[in-house]
């Protein structure tokens, strides 16, 4: 029988083993916003938390439950959010993540949970900025 790790791309294995930015943000300056999607029927839950300063993501963390692809995608997105403007076009959609992580088609629903949690977080940040 083959090793289960062989079913995952090198990037998924690397991110899953380290899970950069997993956990909660440390206290600090700026406004903290979050976005969360619970989709247990899809086998995924993702919550992003970001510290916003001057219209940019100063820090980003996540918590997630799901398969290695879900966790790797959440970690990848969190690590790439640092310094991004909150009003910038979303560069992290589920299909791009699936391609980059070499995820099978049946994982797309779980990666949509990642995308939706991020979109919710950024929408909250934009709403707070406009008030």
N, C-alpha and C positions, 0 to 999 in steps of 0.2 A: 504494500500500500504506500502511496506517495505521501510525503510530508504535507500537512495542510498549508504551511507557509508558501509552498510552491504555487498556490492558487492566487497569490497576490504579487503585484508588480514590485520592483525594488523600491520605488518611491512610497508605495503604501506601507511596505514593511518598515522602511526607515521612519516614517512619520508615526506609525502605530507604536513602534518600540520607544520613541522619545516623547511623543505627544506634546510638542512645544506649545506653550500658552494655555495648557489645560489648568483649570482651577479658577479662582476668583482674583479680581484685581486687588492689589494692595491699596490701602487708603492713600489719597493724594489729592492734588488740586484738579480742577476741571469738573465738568458735569459728567455723571455716569448714566448711560442709557443701556437698555438691554433689549434683546429680541429673542423670543422663545417659540418653538413649535414642538408640540407633543403629537406624535403620530405613531402610537403603539401598534396600530394595525399594519403599519409599514415597517415596524421594527426599528424605529428611530425616535430620538428626542435630542434636540440641540438647543442650547441657550448660549447666546453671545452676550458679552458685557464689554462696553467700550468707554474709555475716558475721552471726552471731547474737549479740545482746547483750540480756540480760534478757528473753528470750522473744520478741524482736522482730527483724525483719530490719533490720540497720543499714546494709547495703550489699548490692547484688546485681549480678552481671555474667553475661554469657552468651557462649557461642561456639556458632555454628550453621552448618550447611551445608544449603542447600536453595533453593527458589524465593523470590522477593521476599515472597510472603505468609508463608512460614515465618520468614524473617528479621525481617520487620516484627512478626509476632506475638510472637516471642521478645523483641524490643526493647521492645515495649509492656508485656509482662508484667514484665520486669525493672525497667522504670522505675516501675511501680506497686507493686512489692513493698516499697519503702523504708518503714519504719515499721510494717509490718503485723505483727500477732501471728502466730507460727508455728502456733498452734492455732486460728486463725480459719477459718471456713468458706471453702473455696476459691471465689474469685470469678472465676476464670479458667478456664472450660471451653471446649472447642473450638468448640462451637456459638455461644457468645456472642462469641468471637473472630472467627469466620467472619462473623457478622452485623455486628460493629463494623467489620471491615476490608472488608466487602463482597466477601468471597472466594467464588468459585464452589464449588458442592457437591463437585466433584472434588478440592478442596484440603482437605477435612475430615480425611482420613487424616493429612496432614502436620501439621495443627493439633492433632490428637490426640497427636502426638509431643511438641509443645510442652507440652501439658497433662500428659502422663505424666512428662516430665523435671522439671517443677515439682513435681508430686505426690511424686516420689521424693526430691527435695531436702528438701521439708517433712517427709516421713516420717523422714528421717535426723535432721533437727533435733529433731523430737519425741522420737525414740528417745534421742538424746543428753541431752535435757533430763530424761528420766525416769530416767536412770541415776545 
